[in-house]
Amino acid sequence: MKLVVFGDSGTIGRQIIEEALRRKHEVTAVFRHPEELPLTHERLQIAAGDLLSSASVAAAAHGHEVAVSAFAPGLENAEELPAAARSLLEGLQQAGVVRLVIVGDAGTLKTDSGERLMDSVNYPQELRPLAEAHSEAYAVYAGSELDYTYISPAASIVPGRRTGMFRIGLDRLVVDENGESAISAEDLAVAVLDELEEDNFIRERFAVAY
C-alpha cells in the first residue's frame, strides 16, 4: 500500500509511520518541518508540505492509495483544525485519493453519563477550544464524500509499549475497570494501520483505548 501521512513530526505521526513501515508499506511523510523527523528508511520519503493548502495536499498525495491525517496543532493554533480538514479533503479529491483515516480527539466522545467528555466537570477548561476545533473538523469530515474513518483516541496518549491489545468502541469514551482512558502512541498507530488494512469503519468514527 502506498500511504501518505500528513501532520506533524511528533510522537503520534512518527509512530504511525514506523508501524506502516513495519508492515512493509511505502510511506510518504508530509510535514511543515520535515527536518524534525529523525527517521530514514528505504520505503520512506519525507517531504515539506502545508496541510492548509489544498494544492500542496494534492501534490503530495498524487500517486498514493490512502492518506492519514495526524495533524495536531497546539492550543494557540486550534483554529487550524477545521481549515486543515477542508483543504485536506479538497486536495485529496484533486489527487484522486478516496481513502482517509484521521486521528482526532477524545473530547467529543460520550461518557457514561451521556454527556460529551469536553462538557464534563473534570475536563480541563483550558483544552476546550482545542476540543471545539476538533468537533468542527469532525463535522467537516463527516460531511465529505471520501471514504473517511475518524479515530477518537483515549483521553490520555503516552509513549509506551506496542502490545497490539486494546478495546474499540464507537461514539463512547473507552475506559478500563478503574474509569481510566489511556493508550500508548504505539498501540494507537496499530489501530490506525489495522483500519487502513481492514476497512472496518468506512464513513464512521470509532474510539480506541485499553
ABEGO torsion letter per residue (X at the ends): XBBBBBEBABAAAAAAAAAAAAAGBBBBBBBABAAABBBBBAABBBBBBBAABAAAAAAAABGBABBBBABBBBAAAAAAAAAAAAAAAAAAAAAGBABBBBBBBAAABBBAAGBBAAABAABBAAAAAAAAAAAAAAAAAAABABBBBBBBBBABBBBBBBAGBBBBBBABBBBBAAGBBBBBAAAAAAAAAAAAAAGABBGBBBBBBX
